[in-house]
């Protein structure tokens, strides 16, 4: 049976990723219901449902009659995705887009990182629901968010101070995708529901090492005045794990775990499968990547 998805509920529509997903949904003519903790302003064509994300009953009432639910939430409550998924399965929702964006969830070791614990639970729950209910799922594997990692410094490159820290030798090649194209890929998966059923969808704007990314940044900001160092990542990971055990937790406790993954080919590497064409994402040219850096610098 071929399913047509037209009515979509989106959770996390005001976030870094969700705002781009909302734009992509509206651009493609979907009927969108936003699930929000509080009343917020959205485009006039959007229906807004104020929900209690801690209540399956509240979520169920808000998503009744939808064809798909997209989870673009990111909260400290690791059970939020599970409650949203429970509500979707109970309401006969056909497609659920899992909140596990990022690295390949099927690579051994990726979901062993505490920073990805929520993603591990969501992915496992989605697979279980697909086996026991009529709900299907899609997961968007987009690698690291290129623009977000550059703007926050998670990529190890500080645009403002012209400094960079290479993770190990900085030579590991990984997938990078902008937040905008991750949102477009999400919508592209809804437009191709049979081909994206119950699996990760693999997209990227670029496969680049940290060294290659740094050179693109230097092309824009100039070669002069840079301070570039190398950092062995295993000691930082060990300290991160120790901090977790002792409760001495900072944002970089988890940031280091992401950076460690980006340094290791066993955890982050170019996709063996390429779904760019399927969901409407394309590789960026070097000049387009430079333009992105200009917009962030």
N, C-alpha and C positions, 0 to 999 in steps of 0.2 A: 504493500500500500504506500502510495506517495503522499507525503504530508506537505502542506503549504503552511508556512508560518507567517502570520500577519499581525497577531496581537502579542506584544512582548512586555513583560514586567522587568524593570531594571532596578536593582538594588545598588546603591553607591554612586548614583548619577552625578553627584557634585564633587567627586574625588578626582585625583590626578588622571586615572584611567577612565572612570565612569563618565566624565564630562565629554571625552572624545567618543566613547561608545554611544552616548546619547545623540551627539551630532550626526554620527554615521547612521544611526537608526532613522533619524528624522530625514536625512538626505535620501534614504532609500524608501521612504514612504511607509514605514511601519507605524502601527497604532501603538503608542507607548504609554505605559503606566509606570510612574516612578514610585518606588517604595522609599519613604523618607522617615527619619525619626522625628523630625519637626517640619512644620509648614515652611516651605521655601519657594522662591520664585523660579519658575521654569518657563520655557516657551509655551505660548497659549494653547498649542495643539497637544500638550502633554497633560495626562491625567495624573494628579498627585494623590497618593494614599499615605496618610500618616499612620505608621505601624509601630508596634512594639516588637523589636527584633528578638526580644527574649521570650516571645510567645509564639508557639506554632499555630495556635488558634488565630491570633491576630494576622499572621502572615498568610494563613490559609484563606481567610476572608478577603484579603487584599488581592490575591492572585487568581481567584476563581475566574474561570473562563478564558484564561490566557493560553496561548500556544507554547510560549517559551518563557523561561525565567533566566536572567543573566545576573550572576553574582559578581559584582565589582566592588564588594565591600572589603575593607581592611580595618579590623578592629582588634582590640586586645582580647575580646571574647572569642575564643577559638571555636565555640559551639554555634556561633551565628550562622556559618555556612551550613552546618548540619541541620539546624532548625529550618532554614530556608529550603533545603533539599527535602526534608521530611514533609514540609507543607506542599512542595511541588509534586512529590510522588503521590501524596494523599489526594490531590486534586486532579490527578490524571494529566498533568502537564507533560507535553510530548518531549520538549528539549530543555535541558538544564545546562547552562554554560558555567562550568566550575570556576571558582576563584583562583585556581592554581595556574596562574600565568607564570612564565619564566622558563627554567631549564627543563630538560627532558625528564619527565617524571618516571620514565621506565629505565633510566640509567641507574644501576645499583649505586647506592651511596648518596645520591642527591637528597632524597627525603630523610636520610639519617641525620642531616644537619638540623639542630633545634630551630633555626630560623625558618625552616620549611615544615615544621611539625603540623601547622594548621593545614598546609597544602596537602601533606600526606594523608591526613584524616579525611579531607574533602574528596580527594581522588579515590580513596578506598571506598568511601561511602557511595560515591557516584557509581562505581563499578558494581557494588552490591545492589543498589536500587535498580540498575539496568537489568540485573538478573531476576529480581523478585517483583518488579512492577512494570508498568507500561512506559515508564519514563526512560528516555535516552539522554545521553550527555555528550558534550564536547569540551575538550580542554585545549586552550590556546598556548602552545609552546612557542614563545617569542624570544627566548634568550634573555639578555639583560636589556632594560629600557635605556636606549641610547641617550636620549635627551635628559632623562631624569638622573642617570648615573653621572653624566657630565656636569649637570647643574648642582648636584649635591656633593660631588667629590668622591662618590662611591667608585667611580672608574679609576680613582687614583691620580686624577689630573685636576689640579686647581687652576681654573682659568684666570681668576683674579690676581693670583700671586705668581703665576708662571712657574709653578712647581709641580713635580710629578714623582710618585712613588711606584716603581714597577713591582708587581707581585711576582716573586721569584725573579725570573729573567724577563718577564713581560712578553714572552713569545707565544703563549698559548692562544690559538685562534678560537674565538667564540662567536655565537650569533648575537647580533644587536638589532633591536627594533624600536622605533619611536612609539611613544604612547598613542599618538594619532593612528599609526598603522596597526597597532595592537587592537584598538577599537574597531578599525575597519575590518580586520580579520575576524573579529567576533561576529560582526554583521554578515560578512561573507560566508561564515559557516552556517548561519541561519538561512541564507539564500540557497545553500547546497546541502540540505539536511541529510539526504541519503548518503552522500559521499563523506560526510563528517560525523557519521553516527558512531557513538560509543568509542571514541578514540582521541588521542592528541592530534591536533592540527599544527604542523610545523611551518613557521614563517620567519622571515628575517628581512631586514633592509641591508645588512652587510655581515660578512664574516671577516672579523678583524682581530688581530692581536692588540694588546695594549700598546706595544711599540708602534704598530701601524696607525692606531688611533691618535697617539701622541704626535706623530708626524703630520697628520691632517690638521690637528690643532695648531701646530707650529707653522703650517702653511698659512694659516689665518693670522696668528698673533705675532709671527716672526720667530726666527731661530735664536735671537739674542736674549740674554737675561734669564734663561731657564736654570732651575736647580732640579736635577734628576738624580734620584737615588733608587737603590734596589732593596727590597725587603723580603727576607725569607719568611714564608707564610706559615710554616708549621708551628714555630714558637708562638705566633700571634693566635693561631687557632687553639693551641693548648691553653693559653692564658684566657681566651674567651670561654672555653669549657670550664676552667677553674672558677672564673667569675660567676658563671651560671650556678655552679654548685654552691658557691658561698653567698649568693644573692647580691653580689656586687655588680649590678647590671646597669649598663649605659647603652645608648643607641648603637655605639660602635661594637658592643658585645656581639650584636647580630650582624652589623655591617661587615665585620671581619670575616664572618662565616660566608657571606656572599662573595667577598673578595677572594677568599681561599678557593671557592669553587671556580671562580673565573681563572685562577692560576693553574688549574689541574685539568689535563685533557680527559682524565677518567670521569670527570664530573661536568665538564662543559666543553663541547666541541661542535663543529659544523654538523648539521642534521644529515642523516642518511636519506631521509625522505624530505621532499620539498613540496609544500602545498601553496606556495605563493600564488601561482596562477589560479588555482582552484578558488581561493577566497579573495582575490583582488589586491594582493600586495606585491610590490616589486622591489628589486634591489635599487638602492640609491647610487648614483654616480659619485665619483670622488668630488666633483664640484658641488653636487647637492649636499654632500656631507660637510664640505667646507661652509656652505651657506647656512647649514644648521648651526655650526659652531659660531658663525658670525652673529646669529640671532641670540645665542646664549651668552656671548662674551660681553 
